[in-house]
Amino acid sequence: MNHSALKTVILDQENSLMESDWIKRTQFDDISSRHNEPFISIISGIRRCGKSTLLFQLKQTYDGYYLNFDDDRLVGFTVEDFQGIDEIFHELYGEKSVYFFDEIQNIDQWERFVRRLHQSNKKVYITGSNARLLSKELGTHLTGRYVENRIYPFSFSEYLDYFKITYSSKSFFLTNEKSKLMRAFHEYSITGGMPEYLQTNNKNYIKSLYESILYRDILVRYNIGNEKAMKELFIFAFSNIGKPISFNKLKNMLTLKSTTTIKNYFEYFENNFVVFLLTKHSHSLKKNFYANKKLYVIDHSFSNILGFRSTDDHGRFLENNVFIELLRRGEEIYYFQEKNECDFIVKKGTQIIQVIQVCYELNDMNREREFNGLLEAMKAFHLKEGYLLTYANEDQIYIEDMVIHITPVWKFCLDAG
């Protein structure tokens, strides 16, 4: 690319990095604490979830060079141009030891330049919104040289920070304070946590984000010709959170020739951090592979704005909240199903360490079903404690030598259960 054009992009982007009233993300302290470690720092997550803001915050702390590759003026940028931007960086700002690259996966063979920087003892921070492209290059050329940090839309605690809603440990017991937190959680469950959507409350923003992921990150990148089937599968996913799916039934519904195509489509969704499939736990890998998966969505705004909703979605949305919160905490999770079903089991190493059931409201009509699924999982994994998360119920139930902790999801999300 033209040297002068590159300089213009670098200067324009630098001038746009104005200080703002940004919310400090939960991961900031953890990432910042590892600044002096000899690893490339990868920040990954769905488009517009706050990766760039986190990168700006890190840049304010550790002064360095910055370039965002998600800029239409860099469409012609190739791996050969990296040397040119490095020369411009030094020309404009002098010698620095830290590099910040936003959405770098857009450039083929980017990992070669990053490896060279790493070998020169430079600290490099990278963001990306496609897990497959990042992992492919990282696994090939940067094995053992990086640490990945997955970023999600605002957690409930970050949502409270954004709207300047304060709370303390006493808030969980005071009636007025609890009511304030529950109202906030109700709104959070509807709007989700995409930062710019919370700022604008403009539904067209979510629609344009969805279209950007659909067209730029999936249809074009993977050269998919069947736009209609892809769009229908997206809408199906947004409309069926928390429900089990069959690849074969979806193949027939979308009139596709192969279940492999459905599997590939979902892989593209997951690569872009927008839709996730939860696997059934089994000691048999073959059973795991063929068992139905359960669908979850990165943020409720997609389901509320783009999906088809029914009146019984409250429990599904609550379950989706718990799923994303467990991912945010870095847990390895599955669902359990034998005679009964338990929504989530948490695995650490080779052991199941926690079982969680989710329902909107515990009542006489569903109590037996919810308890049976949870107790069956507790017995299967020899656990004395289990968790039943609801919208508002709170209690402790002792059955035989086991205890079930009934806790509101909003408390669970604030880690106060």
C-alpha positions in Angstrom: 0.0 0.0 0.0 1.0 3.6 -0.5 3.1 4.9 2.3 1.2 8.2 2.5 -2.1 6.4 2.6 -1.0 4.2 5.5 0.3 7.2 7.4 -3.1 8.9 7.0 -4.9 5.8 8.4 -2.6 5.6 11.4 -2.9 9.2 12.3 -6.7 9.3 11.8 -7.1 6.2 14.0 -4.8 7.6 16.7 -6.8 10.8 16.8 -10.0 8.8 17.3 -8.7 7.2 20.5 -10.2 9.9 22.7 -10.6 9.4 26.4 -14.1 8.5 27.3 -16.2 7.3 30.3 -15.5 3.7 29.5 -16.7 0.9 31.7 -13.7 -1.1 33.1 -14.2 -4.6 31.9 -13.9 -7.5 34.3 -10.9 -9.0 32.3 -8.9 -5.8 32.4 -7.0 -6.4 35.6 -6.2 -10.0 34.7 -4.9 -9.1 31.2 -3.0 -6.1 32.6 -1.4 -8.2 35.4 0.3 -10.3 32.7 1.7 -7.5 30.7 5.3 -8.4 31.6 4.9 -12.0 30.7 6.5 -13.1 27.5 3.3 -14.0 25.7 1.2 -12.5 22.9 -2.1 -11.4 24.4 -5.1 -12.4 22.3 -8.5 -10.8 23.0 -11.3 -12.6 21.1 -15.1 -12.3 21.0 -18.1 -11.3 18.9 -18.0 -8.1 16.9 -18.8 -5.0 18.9 -18.8 -6.6 22.3 -16.1 -4.2 23.7 -12.8 -5.7 22.5 -11.6 -2.4 20.9 -12.6 -0.4 24.1 -10.6 -2.9 26.2 -7.7 -2.5 23.8 -7.9 1.4 24.2 -7.9 1.0 27.9 -4.8 -1.1 27.7 -3.2 1.4 25.4 -3.8 4.2 27.9 -2.0 2.1 30.5 0.9 0.8 28.3 1.7 3.4 25.6 2.3 1.8 22.2 1.5 1.6 18.5 -2.1 1.0 17.4 -3.8 0.0 14.2 -7.3 -1.2 13.5 -7.5 -3.4 10.5 -11.3 -3.3 10.3 -11.0 -0.1 8.2 -12.1 0.0 4.6 -9.0 2.0 3.7 -7.0 -1.1 4.5 -8.7 -3.4 2.1 -5.6 -3.8 -0.1 -3.3 -4.4 2.9 -1.1 -7.5 2.6 1.6 -9.1 4.8 4.3 -7.2 2.9 2.8 -3.9 4.2 3.5 -4.7 7.8 7.1 -3.6 7.4 5.8 -0.3 6.1 3.5 0.4 9.0 6.3 -0.5 11.4 8.5 2.1 9.8 5.7 4.7 9.9 5.1 3.9 13.6 8.8 4.6 14.4 8.8 7.7 12.2 5.7 9.2 13.9 6.1 8.1 17.5 9.7 7.0 18.0 10.8 3.7 19.6 8.0 1.8 21.6 7.9 -1.8 22.8 4.1 -2.4 22.7 1.9 -3.1 19.7 -1.9 -3.0 19.6 -3.6 -4.6 16.6 -7.4 -4.6 16.2 -9.2 -7.3 14.1 -5.9 -8.5 12.7 -7.3 -11.7 11.4 -8.5 -9.8 8.3 -4.9 -9.9 7.0 -3.6 -13.1 5.5 -0.4 -14.4 7.2 -0.5 -11.7 9.9 1.0 -14.2 12.3 4.4 -14.1 10.6 4.8 -10.4 11.4 3.5 -10.9 15.0 6.0 -13.8 15.5 8.8 -11.5 14.4 7.8 -8.8 16.9 7.5 -11.4 19.6 11.0 -12.8 18.8 12.2 -9.1 19.1 10.9 -9.0 22.7 7.9 -6.8 21.8 4.7 -7.0 23.7 1.8 -7.6 21.3 -2.0 -7.3 22.0 -4.4 -8.6 19.3 -8.2 -8.6 19.0 -10.1 -10.8 16.7 -13.8 -11.8 16.1 -13.3 -15.1 14.3 -12.1 -18.0 16.5 -11.2 -20.4 13.6 -9.0 -17.9 11.8 -7.3 -16.9 15.0 -6.8 -20.5 16.2 -5.6 -21.7 12.8 -2.7 -19.2 12.6 -2.0 -19.3 16.3 -1.7 -23.1 16.3 0.5 -23.1 13.2 3.0 -20.4 13.9 2.5 -19.2 17.5 2.1 -22.3 19.5 3.1 -21.7 23.1 3.6 -18.0 22.5 0.2 -16.6 23.3 -2.5 -16.4 26.0 -6.2 -16.0 24.8 -8.8 -13.9 26.7 -12.4 -14.4 25.6 -14.5 -11.3 25.9 -18.3 -11.3 26.1 -21.0 -8.7 26.1 -21.5 -6.9 29.4 -22.0 -9.2 32.4 -24.8 -8.2 34.8 -22.2 -6.6 37.1 -20.8 -4.6 34.1 -24.3 -3.7 33.1 -24.9 -2.2 36.6 -21.6 -0.3 36.3 -22.7 1.1 32.9 -25.9 2.4 34.3 -24.2 3.5 37.6 -26.4 1.3 39.7 -24.5 0.7 42.9 -24.9 -2.2 45.4 -23.1 -3.7 48.3 -23.3 -7.0 50.2 -26.2 -5.5 52.2 -28.2 -4.9 49.0 -29.0 -8.7 48.8 -31.0 -8.5 52.0 -32.6 -5.0 52.0 -36.0 -5.0 50.3 -35.6 -1.8 48.4 -32.1 -2.6 47.3 -33.1 -6.1 46.2 -36.0 -4.7 44.2 -33.7 -2.3 42.5 -31.4 -5.1 41.4 -34.2 -7.3 40.3 -35.6 -4.5 38.1 -32.2 -4.0 36.6 -31.8 -7.7 36.0 -35.3 -7.8 34.3 -34.1 -5.1 31.9 -30.8 -6.8 31.4 -32.5 -10.0 30.4 -34.4 -8.2 27.7 -31.8 -5.8 26.3 -28.7 -8.0 26.8 -25.3 -6.5 27.2 -24.0 -5.3 23.8 -22.4 -2.0 24.8 -23.5 0.2 21.8 -27.0 -1.1 21.8 -27.3 -0.2 25.4 -26.1 3.3 24.5 -28.5 3.8 21.6 -31.4 1.5 22.2 -31.7 1.3 18.4 -32.9 -2.0 17.2 -31.4 -1.3 13.7 -28.0 -1.5 15.3 -28.5 -5.1 16.2 -30.0 -5.8 12.8 -26.9 -4.2 11.1 -24.6 -6.2 13.4 -26.3 -9.4 12.5 -26.1 -8.6 8.8 -22.4 -7.8 9.1 -21.7 -11.1 10.7 -23.9 -12.9 8.2 -22.6 -11.4 5.0 -19.0 -10.3 5.8 -17.9 -12.9 8.3 -19.8 -16.0 7.0 -21.3 -15.9 3.5 -18.3 -14.1 1.9 -15.5 -15.5 4.0 -16.6 -19.1 3.6 -17.9 -18.7 0.0 -21.5 -19.9 0.8 -24.0 -19.6 -2.0 -27.1 -20.7 -0.1 -27.9 -17.4 1.6 -31.6 -18.3 2.2 -30.7 -21.5 4.2 -28.1 -19.7 6.2 -30.5 -16.8 7.1 -33.3 -19.3 8.0 -30.9 -21.2 10.3 -29.8 -18.0 12.0 -33.4 -17.0 12.7 -34.2 -20.5 13.9 -31.3 -20.3 16.4 -32.4 -16.9 17.7 -35.9 -18.3 18.1 -35.0 -21.6 19.9 -32.6 -20.8 22.7 -32.2 -23.5 25.3 -33.9 -26.1 23.1 -32.3 -29.4 21.8 -31.8 -29.7 18.1 -31.4 -32.4 15.6 -29.1 -31.9 12.6 -31.1 -34.3 10.5 -34.4 -32.5 11.2 -32.9 -29.2 10.4 -31.5 -30.6 7.2 -35.0 -31.6 6.1 -36.5 -28.3 7.3 -34.1 -26.3 5.2 -34.2 -28.8 2.3 -30.4 -29.3 2.4 -28.7 -32.4 1.1 -26.5 -33.2 4.0 -26.4 -33.0 7.8 -22.7 -32.1 7.4 -23.8 -28.8 5.8 -25.9 -28.0 9.0 -22.9 -28.9 11.2 -20.7 -26.7 9.2 -23.1 -23.8 9.4 -23.2 -24.0 13.2 -19.5 -24.2 13.2 -19.4 -20.9 11.4 -21.8 -19.4 13.9 -19.6 -20.6 16.8 -16.5 -19.3 15.1 -18.0 -15.8 15.1 -19.2 -16.2 18.8 -22.9 -15.6 18.0 -24.6 -19.0 18.5 -23.3 -21.9 20.6 -24.1 -25.6 20.8 -24.0 -27.4 24.2 -23.0 -31.1 24.1 -24.6 -33.8 26.2 -22.3 -35.3 28.8 -21.4 -39.0 28.2 -18.4 -41.2 28.9 -18.8 -42.4 25.3 -17.3 -40.0 22.7 -19.5 -41.7 20.1 -22.7 -41.0 22.1 -21.5 -37.4 22.6 -21.1 -36.9 18.9 -24.5 -38.2 17.9 -26.6 -36.9 20.8 -28.8 -33.8 20.2 -27.1 -30.5 21.0 -28.8 -27.6 22.9 -28.8 -24.1 21.4 -27.7 -20.9 23.1 -27.2 -17.3 21.9 -24.4 -14.8 22.8 -26.9 -12.0 23.7 -30.6 -11.7 24.2 -30.8 -8.7 22.0 -30.5 -11.0 18.9 -33.3 -13.2 20.1 -35.6 -10.4 21.2 -35.1 -8.3 18.0 -34.6 -11.0 15.3 -36.2 -14.1 16.6 -39.8 -15.3 17.0 -40.8 -15.2 20.6 -43.5 -17.0 22.5 -45.0 -16.3 25.9 -43.0 -19.1 27.6 -39.6 -17.8 26.7 -38.8 -16.4 30.2 -37.3 -19.7 31.4 -35.3 -20.1 28.2 -33.9 -16.6 28.5 -33.0 -17.2 32.1 -31.2 -20.5 31.1 -29.3 -18.6 28.4 -28.2 -16.1 31.0 -26.7 -18.8 33.0 -25.0 -20.5 30.0 -23.3 -17.3 28.9 -22.3 -16.5 32.5 -20.7 -20.0 32.8 -18.8 -19.4 29.6 -17.7 -16.0 30.8 -16.2 -17.7 33.9 -14.3 -20.1 31.6 -16.1 -23.2 32.7 -16.2 -26.4 30.8 -20.0 -27.2 30.6 -22.3 -29.9 29.3 -25.9 -30.9 29.8 -27.0 -34.1 31.5 -29.8 -36.4 30.4 -30.7 -40.0 31.4 -34.2 -40.6 32.8 -34.4 -36.8 33.5 -32.5 -33.8 32.4 -30.2 -31.4 34.2 -29.4 -28.2 32.3 -25.7 -27.7 33.1 -22.9 -29.8 34.6 -19.5 -28.2 35.2 -16.4 -30.2 34.6 -12.9 -29.6 35.9 -10.3 -31.9 34.7 -11.8 -35.4 34.8 -14.3 -34.5 37.6 -17.8 -33.1 37.5 -17.7 -30.4 40.2 -21.1 -28.7 40.0 -24.6 -29.4 38.7 -27.1 -26.6 37.9 -30.8 -26.6 37.0 -32.6 -23.5 35.8 -36.3 -22.7 35.8 -38.1 -19.3 35.8 -40.3 -20.1 38.8 -40.4 -23.1 41.1 -44.0 -24.2 41.8 -46.1 -27.2 42.5 -46.5 -28.0 38.8 -42.7 -28.3 38.0 -41.1 -29.0 41.4 -40.9 -32.7 40.9 -39.5 -32.5 37.4 -36.9 -29.9 38.3 -35.8 -31.7 41.4 -35.6 -35.1 39.8 -33.3 -33.9 37.0 -31.0 -32.2 39.5 -31.0 -35.1 42.0 -30.3 -37.6 39.3 -27.3 -35.6 38.2 -26.1 -35.2 41.8 -26.3 -38.9 42.4 -24.6 -39.8 39.1 -21.6 -37.7 39.9 -21.6 -38.3 43.7 -22.2 -34.6 44.6 -23.8 -33.6 47.9 -24.8 -30.1 46.7 -26.7 -28.9 43.7 -28.0 -25.5 42.5 -31.5 -24.6 41.2 -31.4 -21.1 39.8 -34.7 -19.2 39.4 -35.9 -15.7 38.7 -36.8 -14.9 42.3 -37.1 -18.1 44.5 -34.6 -18.5 47.3 -34.3 -21.4 49.7 -32.4 -24.5 50.8 -33.9 -27.9 50.5 -32.4 -31.0 52.2 -33.2 -34.4 50.6 -31.6 -37.4 52.2 -28.0 -36.4 52.7 -28.0 -33.8 49.8 -28.8 -30.1 49.8 -30.3 -28.1 46.9 -29.5 -24.4 46.9 -32.3 -22.4 45.4 -30.9 -19.1 44.3 -32.0 -16.2 42.0 -30.0 -16.0 38.8 -29.2 -12.3 39.4 -27.5 -13.3 42.6 -25.6 -16.1 40.8 -24.5 -13.6 38.1 -23.2 -11.3 40.9 -21.5 -14.3 42.4 -23.5 -13.8 45.6 -25.5 -17.0 45.6 
